[in-house]
Amino acid sequence: MDCFDPGWSFEPAAADGRGAMWAGRVLAHGRLVATVTEGVIDLTRTPDASASELEQLTCEGWIARSWRNANGVGGSGVARELAAIRGPICEVAAGPGGGFMPAVRRLNSGARILVNDLSPGVLRPWTRFLAGCGLDPGLGFAAFDATAPVLRPGCMAAVCSLDGFSNVAPAAIGPALDAIRRGETTYAEAAPAGPRPQDQAVESMAAALRRGGVLFAEEGTLDPAGRDDVAPARREEWQRRWSPFLGFAPARAATAAGLRVVRHETTPGRTLDPGEGEVPRDAARFGITLRTQRELVVAVKP
Ligand SMILES: C[S@@+](CC[C@H](N)C(=O)[O-])C[C@H]1O[C@@H](n2cnc3c(N)ncnc32)[C@H](O)[C@@H]1O
């Protein structure tokens, strides 16, 4: 798949690095995106899966299970629509579940899918597992920040996300994550100012679509009506802490990115358990209970 933006380059640290391990900087349109030391590209650590969490998922056989269960085959029918697409598909923030990819590959063994995640540590077990099954032709794996315009404009027939867009975090947050966990800073303080990363990811992926290309997003979003009635000042304080994560609306993001929404379905979700992640855990400390809803958005590039 020839879909990487030619604006990416590698700048070696020494003028003559021949015979040595790579060292230097990876640039995207002049912006530093990663450093390379001793031949190893140091992409910022994945924001939501530490090395030990990943090890645990691998030990628990998550990848094999996601493949066996063919994530997304039931439900909304999105996998069937994706399986009928002719041309390359990008699976955004695939995670250990792989998003729609396992189901689409099951329905169409010829599907060409570029599987994306910020973390190479998430993608590596997928490549190993699928190669072990003799199943990787047609699949590409690419660790990059979905909020950045990495893909060549117009190269994709479809992009899809199963809880991918809603979980996208700015790569810059990675190093701050431990400090957030220790309560030394907040997500809002550590996140770079500017547009919500989820919106940016939708915009970047919309740019990668060709005319007539389709974006499929099935996302859990926070139900704005579902927060407990805590004192307004306290609720505002909490909202400030997590503002970059709140208020993501996939249909609005798709429209803002120049796509035409052709399907938008919302179904009530459930109450989030504080153990399910940083956001509900911190909400619980403020006496706030969060409810989710499921949103399906199908949008076409005019
Ligand atoms: C909860 S998972 C998403 C669910 C996944 N699609 C599945 O089916 O299991 C969140 C994933 O988003 C990835 N992620 C976070 N920020 C990202 C970014 N900026 N670009 C690409 N992937 C990102 C994380 O590394 C993680 O694997």
The ligand as an SDF file (V2000), in Angstrom:
LIG
                    3D

 27 29  0  0  0  0  0  0  0  0999 V2000
   -9.3970    1.1230   23.8460 C   0  0  0  0  0  0  0  0  0  0  0  0
   -8.3430    0.9130   22.4530 S   0  0  0  0  0  0  0  0  0  0  0  0
   -9.4820    1.1490   21.1370 C   0  0  0  0  0  0  0  0  0  0  0  0
  -10.3790   -0.0320   20.9370 C   0  0  0  0  0  0  0  0  0  0  0  0
   -9.9080   -0.9150   19.8080 C   0  0  0  0  0  0  0  0  0  0  0  0
  -10.3200   -0.3910   18.5180 N   0  0  0  0  0  0  0  0  0  0  0  0
  -10.3970   -2.3220   19.9650 C   0  0  0  0  0  0  0  0  0  0  0  0
  -11.1550   -2.8290   19.0940 O   0  0  0  0  0  0  0  0  0  0  0  0
   -9.9880   -2.9590   20.9400 O   0  0  0  0  0  0  0  0  0  0  0  0
   -7.4750    2.4050   22.4140 C   0  0  0  0  0  0  0  0  0  0  0  0
   -6.2620    2.3420   21.5100 C   0  0  0  0  0  0  0  0  0  0  0  0
   -6.0510    3.6580   21.0130 O   0  0  0  0  0  0  0  0  0  0  0  0
   -4.6720    3.7980   20.7980 C   0  0  0  0  0  0  0  0  0  0  0  0
   -4.3780    5.2260   20.6590 N   0  0  0  0  0  0  0  0  0  0  0  0
   -4.3870    6.1790   21.6160 C   0  0  0  0  0  0  0  0  0  0  0  0
   -4.0400    7.3590   21.0990 N   0  0  0  0  0  0  0  0  0  0  0  0
   -3.8200    7.1580   19.7730 C   0  0  0  0  0  0  0  0  0  0  0  0
   -3.4050    8.0040   18.6920 C   0  0  0  0  0  0  0  0  0  0  0  0
   -3.1510    9.3040   18.9130 N   0  0  0  0  0  0  0  0  0  0  0  0
   -3.2710    7.4600   17.4640 N   0  0  0  0  0  0  0  0  0  0  0  0
   -3.5220    6.1400   17.2530 C   0  0  0  0  0  0  0  0  0  0  0  0
   -3.9060    5.2880   18.2320 N   0  0  0  0  0  0  0  0  0  0  0  0
   -4.0460    5.7890   19.4770 C   0  0  0  0  0  0  0  0  0  0  0  0
   -4.0630    3.1570   22.0280 C   0  0  0  0  0  0  0  0  0  0  0  0
   -2.7080    2.8060   21.8330 O   0  0  0  0  0  0  0  0  0  0  0  0
   -4.9860    1.9570   22.2280 C   0  0  0  0  0  0  0  0  0  0  0  0
   -4.4470    0.7740   21.6760 O   0  0  0  0  0  0  0  0  0  0  0  0
  1  2  1  0
  2  3  1  0
  2 10  1  0
  3  4  1  0
  4  5  1  0
  5  6  1  0
  5  7  1  0
  7  8  2  0
  7  9  1  0
 10 11  1  0
 11 12  1  0
 11 26  1  0
 12 13  1  0
 13 14  1  0
 13 24  1  0
 14 15  1  0
 14 23  1  0
 15 16  2  0
 16 17  1  0
 17 18  1  0
 17 23  2  0
 18 19  1  0
 18 20  2  0
 20 21  1  0
 21 22  2  0
 22 23  1  0
 24 25  1  0
 24 26  1  0
 26 27  1  0
M  CHG  2   2   1   9  -1
M  END
$$$$
